[in-house]
């Protein structure tokens, strides 16, 4: 049987329409390994980037891609064609790995630390930092954040957190209202509803000033500098002392690593002073951080507000396996772990290979 010819040129414009329907990055990588012509077609037309955009529209904010071990800068019009090709190949590699990361299984708690609360009744005893504790009691004492009291039950509150990565895929957020067992009747100080905002800070936090809920100045700093790129629907919050889970309609790619929890409305009046309060015992954010493989740098240049640089570290990709939840880890056998490792190595070899040997690959070979 003679070698089969490459039928890609015969498809013409239909080739793009067919390949755009592929929704698995592994399929695009396999397609790019078919022949020089296929690889050039996929790279030149940016299919891996388009797949990432299809998965998360937030990728449109990426203005530039950097590969840490290969600092090839984006080419300029009229520059050397070989530099242009190297730049396109780099983008293909980076976006292929990014799409692969999006598809990888495994989640974890994504909060790094608490930054600021819109108000705090008694600092530090009732600080936002207490919401990072999984238990609602620490050393026999209640662990919670409390707002200041208000006569108007419609006054909202905001809790601001920093996530473990400036690039996180967030799927679910949980809130546990406080049940004040130390007060008569054990009232529950929940909000009426909750809403989530994700984005970035225009100006980074100053060193040594990460926790700022001790003063209204800290909250004003956050409000003046926080840019919200995503706003969730409003979710009703039950007046119940349980960790209430709120699954986002679709996974959200948070570029910038800042989460705001908006607590809307108050339902419980404190008997002592007759004021309405909101109190939260615990906040948990479930998702997939993309560090150390990927990171972003927010741009602060004229005309590029909201844009970012996507940084990819290939050495980190080779040294880590996909993130897994505790349940996933418990279910993986030693042989299963080896299989994950082998698959990861095969992926890296496939996506990085240039397939530029002297012998042209073909779809069919002699038998």
Order of alpha helices (4+ residues) and beta strands (2+ residues): alpha-alpha-alpha-alpha-alpha-beta-alpha-beta-beta-beta-beta-beta-beta-beta-beta-alpha-beta-beta-beta-beta-beta-beta-beta-beta-beta-alpha-alpha-alpha
